[in-house]
């Protein structure tokens, strides 16, 4: 999104991104399609309340809502604070409780561009063979997963997992119009993929068509992990709105047993 655009142009871009007609948006917002047309062409200027109302119907992220407000001549209303800010202390505690409470299974928190914000004690041992440069802050989880010198050699179903991750990023770009994510996607797509590793659905898999497991090779055996994503329900801070918690669960009893055994061993060392 170009921040210097008139607010009407930005509204039109978001409406088109959501694949809505002016009539669709008018019905959702309970206003006339003529009013939507006037707002997009600049013949009418939206009030702050109308702009926020339309942004809600278009599911525009908080960061981009601030851009809309600025383009319309209003002050941004959604703050963006570092997670270490005292105002976010309770949220920080909640994140730590979720991550720690998920042990002995892996869990991590990421921002909108998939940079690592926090992780539990299970994650670090899984990164032992990674190229050190990939572990320099900010650690990008996607780059770490798909880079040839990252976790790629230890992902048994790499082609499937790569397909799944790139599809998630493309969907996220559709929702957010994030330029940084678009740049990252181009980088990830450019990583070499050895011949024969192209993705094809595994019809015989017990997970096919339902979930995509991460099959991760460790010295103690191959882990089969299912992931779940958690976000804050009603954030009014940009930082919290963009944080997601990625929690991994064992897909079978063998994986659960391995993780419990490894976690206990690491605790004793």
N, C-alpha and C positions, 0 to 999 in steps of 0.2 A: 504494500500500500504506500502511495506517495503522500506524505503528510501535508504537503503544500496544496493539495487539491482542494477545491471548494467542497463544502460539506455535502452538497447535493450529489456530486460525483462519487464521493465515498459511499453514500447511501446506496446509490445505484450499483456500484461494484459489489457491495455486500449482498444486495438483493439478488443480483445475477449469480453470485457465488453460491447462494443458497437455492438456486434454480427456482426462484419464485417470480411470478409476473407481478406487475403493479397491482393488479386486482387481487392476487393471492395475499400480498402484504397488506393491502387495504382491509381485506376481510379479517385477517388475523389481528390487525391493530384497531379494528372497528372505526375506521375513518374512510373517507371517500377515495376512490382511485384517482380522482382529479387532484385531490390534495397531495397524494403521493407523487403524482407527476409534477406538480408545482414545486414541491420540495426538492426533487431531483434536478429540475432544470434551473433552480434558483429564483423562480418567480415568487416563491414564498420562503421565508426563513423559519426554521423550526424553533420553538421554545426549548429550553433545556429539558423540561419534562417530556415533551413530545419526542425529542431526540433519544432520551433514555428509554422511552416506551418502545420506539421502533427498534432500538438496539436489542431490547429484550426479545422482541418477536423474531429478530434475525439471529439471535444467539451469538452476538458479537462479544468476543472476550473483553475482559475489563481493560486490558492495555489498549486495545483498539477503540474502546469506548472513550477513553481519554483523548485519543487522537480526534475522534469525531467532535467531541466537545470543544477542543481547541480550534478546530477548523470552523466551527460555528461562532467562535468568539467568546466561548465560556471557559472558565477555569476548570482544569481536570479535577475530578472529585475522588478518584480511587488512588489511594497512596500505594507506593511501592517501597517497602522497607526491607533491609537485610534481615535474614532469619534470626540473626543474633540480637536484633533490636528488642529492648525490654517489652515493647508493646506486643510482640509475638511470643512471649515467654510461654504462655499456656499452649499455644500451637506447637512450639518446640518440644515441650514435655510430652504432648500427645504423640508426636511423631516418634520420639525415642521409646515411648511405652509400646507402641505398635511394633517397632522394629525389634526391640528386645524381647517382647512377649512372643514373637514368632519363632524364636530360637527353639530347637536346633535346626530350623529350616531357614534358607536365605531370604533376606528382605532388604530392600533399599529404597531410598527416596531420590527422585530426580526432578529437575526443573523442566520447563517447556521444551528446551532444546536437548533434553536427555543428559544434562550434566549431573554428575553424582552430587547429591546434597548430604546424604548420610547413609549409613548401612549398619547392619548388625554384625556380630563377631563371626558369623558363618561365611560371610562374603570374602574376606581377605584371603583365607587359605585356598580358595578356588582360583585365585589370580596369581599363583606362585610362578607360573611359567611364562607370564606375559612380558613382552618387551618393556623395559623400565620407562621408556619415554611415553608410553601410553598411560602410565600411572601418574604422570605429573599433572597437578591441578591446572585447570579444571579437568577432571576425568570424564570423558564422554562415554556413556555406556554403550551407545550404538557403535562408535568407533572401536571400542574395546571388544565388542562381540564379533564384529565382522572383519576386522583388520587381519591380514594374513599372519601378522606377528602378535595378534591378540589371542582371543579365546577360540578362534576358528579351528585350529588343529584338534581341539578337545571336544568339539561339538559333533557328535556322531551323525546327526541328521541336519548337517549344516545347510544344504540347499533348501530344505523345508523351512528351517528356522530363519534363514535369510529372507526368503519370500514373505514370511509372516511379518518380520520386522519392517521391511521396506513398505509393505502394504499399510502397516500402522502409521508410518511416517507420512505417506502420501495422503492418508485420510486426515491426519492431524494438520497437514498443510492446507487442505481444503477447508478445515474448520477455522484456522487461525490466520492464514495468509502470512505466516512467519517467514521472512526473507532468510533468516539464519538457518532455519530448518531446510529451506529449499537448497541452500548452498551445501549443507551437510548431506542432503540426499544425493546430490550430484557426486560428492566425494565417495559416498558409500557404494553407489552404483558403478563407480569406476574401479573399485578394487577387483583384482583379477579373480576370476572364477574358473578353476580347472575344468577342462573338458570332461563331460560326463557327470558334472555336478548340477545340471539344470534341474529345476524342481518339477516334479510330477506328483499329483495327489496319490497317496498310498491307500488305495481302496481297501486293502486287506487289513489296515491298521485298526486296532480297537478304538483309536481316538479320531480317525479320519472323519471329517465333516462335523466334528463337535468341538474339539480343542486341538491346539498344536502343542505337543510336549517338547520340552528342551531335553535332549538326551546328551548328558554331559559326562565325558570320560574322566575318571579320577583313578589314582592308584588303588583305591579301595573297591572299585567297580564302577559301572556306568549308572549314573543317576538319571531317572526319568522324572522330570519336574513339570508341573502345571502352574501357570502364572495367573495371578489376579491383580487387577489395578484398582486402587482406592484413591479418591480425590475428596477434598473438603466440599461439603454440601452447599454451603451458602457463604462463600468468602466475599469480603468487600475490600480485600487487600490483594494487590496484583501478585505479590510473592506467593501467598497461600493459594490463590486461584490457579497458579501455574505449577504447583507441586503435585506430583503423583507418587503414590507408594506402590511399588512392585513387590508383591509377596509370592514366593514359590512354595508349592505344596508337593509332597511326594505323590507320584502317580501310582505307586505300588508299594507293597510291604517291604520289598528288598531295598528300595530307595530310602524309606523311612528308617530302616535298621542301620543302613550305612551312615546316614547323616547323624543319627543319635550316637553311634559309636565314635565317629570322627569328632563330634562336638565334645564328648566326654574326654577323649584323648587330648584334645587341644586345651581343655580346661585344666587338666592335670599337669601339662607342660609349663 
